[in-house]
């Protein structure tokens, strides 16, 4: 069975680090960075490669700084 693979791109300079995307990610793909942006916030970033392109993170982002890309399907099994 093929599983959808995704990639999250976050505009780190405009992320205010509210954490809504992290809390709403069903695969625990996102987390806070150790670095800070020019506004002094720990921004969100992909911490592991488990994204399924569900777009939950992008839908809850109040600042619309998240773009989710669907990658080619990979076959499992």
HELIX and SHEET records of a PDB file:
HELIX    1   1 UNK A   20  UNK A   24  1                                   5    
HELIX    2   2 UNK A   56  UNK A   60  1                                   5    
SHEET    1   A 2 UNK A   2  UNK A   3  0                                        
SHEET    2   A 2 UNK A  74  UNK A  75 -1                                        
SHEET    1   B 2 UNK A   6  UNK A  10  0                                        
SHEET    2   B 2 UNK A  66  UNK A  70 -1                                        
SHEET    1   C 2 UNK A  30  UNK A  32  0                                        
SHEET    2   C 2 UNK A  44  UNK A  46 -1                                        
END                                                                             
